[in-house]
Amino acid sequence: MDPIAQFQQLVGARAAYPIVAALLTFALQVAKVSPYTKVLYAKTPVGWRWLTPVLAGAAMGFVHGYQTGHTLVGALLEMVFGMFGVGATSMGIAAGLRESPIPWSGGAGGAKPASGAKPAAS
């Protein structure tokens, strides 16, 4: 049996999502400060850093749906579960809003407007 199937059997089908979310959160935090990866992390546009955990969750969910023998629609539904189960959990709601294009806690992506700059009109 392959290691992924053993892992899923060990922790249950959807119980793997929070575990992977915690590991992904840790990995992204290390990527921010590691001298090997912080340059690559800094190249990711500030308002689009939420995409990494969401895509990782989508990939995990789709693969899980495919491995369990679901139809394409079922695998896509599992992909949505993975996006929320892994992506949203690893980001957290506040961090997701801070990293999104929505002007949350400053400008888009959480960037503070430069001092003296006027905030964008709504």
C-alpha positions as CSV (number, residue, x, y, z in Angstrom):
1,M,0.0,0.0,0.0
2,D,1.4,3.4,-0.8
3,P,2.2,5.9,2.0
4,I,-0.5,8.3,1.2
5,A,-3.2,5.7,1.4
6,Q,-1.7,4.4,4.7
7,F,-1.7,7.9,6.1
8,Q,-5.4,8.4,5.1
9,Q,-6.3,5.1,6.6
10,L,-4.5,6.0,9.8
11,V,-6.2,9.4,10.4
12,G,-9.4,9.0,8.4
13,A,-10.5,10.6,5.2
14,R,-11.2,14.2,6.2
15,A,-9.2,14.1,9.4
16,A,-6.1,14.5,7.3
17,Y,-7.1,18.0,6.2
18,P,-6.4,19.7,9.6
19,I,-3.1,17.9,9.9
20,V,-2.0,18.9,6.4
21,A,-3.2,22.5,7.1
22,A,-1.1,22.6,10.3
23,L,2.0,21.3,8.3
24,L,1.3,23.8,5.5
25,T,1.0,26.7,7.9
26,F,4.3,25.7,9.5
27,A,6.0,25.3,6.1
28,L,4.8,28.7,4.9
29,Q,6.0,30.4,8.1
30,V,9.4,28.8,7.7
31,A,9.4,29.9,4.0
32,K,9.0,33.5,5.1
33,V,12.1,33.5,7.3
34,S,14.4,30.9,5.9
35,P,17.4,32.3,4.1
36,Y,16.9,29.8,1.3
37,T,13.3,30.6,0.5
38,K,12.5,34.1,1.8
39,V,13.6,35.7,-1.5
40,L,11.2,33.4,-3.4
41,Y,8.5,34.1,-0.9
42,A,9.1,37.9,-1.2
43,K,8.6,37.6,-5.0
44,T,5.1,36.4,-4.5
45,P,2.8,39.4,-4.9
46,V,1.5,40.5,-1.5
47,G,-2.2,40.3,-2.4
48,W,-1.9,36.8,-3.9
49,R,-0.1,34.8,-1.1
50,W,-3.4,33.2,-0.1
51,L,-3.3,31.2,-3.4
52,T,-0.6,28.8,-2.1
53,P,-2.6,27.2,0.7
54,V,-5.9,27.2,-1.4
55,L,-4.2,25.5,-4.3
56,A,-2.6,22.9,-2.0
57,G,-5.9,22.2,-0.5
58,A,-7.6,21.9,-3.9
59,A,-4.9,19.5,-5.1
60,M,-5.2,17.4,-1.9
61,G,-9.0,17.3,-2.1
62,F,-9.1,16.3,-5.8
63,V,-6.5,13.6,-5.3
64,H,-8.5,12.2,-2.4
65,G,-11.7,12.2,-4.4
66,Y,-10.0,10.5,-7.3
67,Q,-8.3,7.9,-5.1
68,T,-11.6,7.0,-3.5
69,G,-13.2,6.3,-6.9
70,H,-15.6,9.3,-7.0
71,T,-16.9,10.5,-10.4
72,L,-15.4,13.8,-11.8
73,V,-18.2,15.8,-10.1
74,G,-17.5,14.0,-6.8
75,A,-13.7,14.6,-7.1
76,L,-14.4,18.3,-7.8
77,L,-16.6,18.5,-4.7
78,E,-13.8,16.9,-2.7
79,M,-11.6,19.6,-4.2
80,V,-13.8,22.3,-2.8
81,F,-13.8,20.6,0.6
82,G,-10.0,20.5,0.4
83,M,-9.8,24.2,-0.5
84,F,-11.8,25.1,2.6
85,G,-10.5,22.2,4.9
86,V,-6.9,22.8,4.2
87,G,-6.6,26.3,2.6
88,A,-8.9,28.2,4.9
89,T,-7.8,26.4,8.0
90,S,-4.1,27.0,7.3
91,M,-4.6,30.7,6.5
92,G,-7.1,31.5,9.2
93,I,-9.8,33.9,8.4
94,A,-8.0,37.1,9.5
95,A,-4.8,36.1,7.7
96,G,-6.8,35.2,4.6
97,L,-8.4,38.6,4.6
98,R,-5.1,40.3,5.3
99,E,-3.4,38.5,2.3
100,S,-6.3,38.9,-0.1
101,P,-6.9,41.8,-2.5
102,I,-9.5,43.1,-0.1
103,P,-8.2,46.2,1.7
104,W,-8.0,44.6,5.1
105,S,-5.9,46.1,7.9
106,G,-4.4,48.6,5.5
107,G,-4.2,48.3,1.8
108,A,-4.7,45.3,-0.5
109,G,-2.9,42.3,0.9
110,G,-2.5,44.0,4.3
111,A,0.0,46.5,2.9
112,K,-0.1,49.7,4.9
113,P,-0.4,52.9,2.7
114,A,2.7,55.0,2.6
115,S,2.7,57.8,5.1
116,G,1.2,60.9,3.7
117,A,-0.7,58.9,1.0
118,K,-4.4,59.3,0.8
119,P,-6.5,56.1,1.2
120,A,-8.3,54.9,-1.9
121,A,-11.8,56.3,-2.2
122,S,-14.6,53.7,-2.0
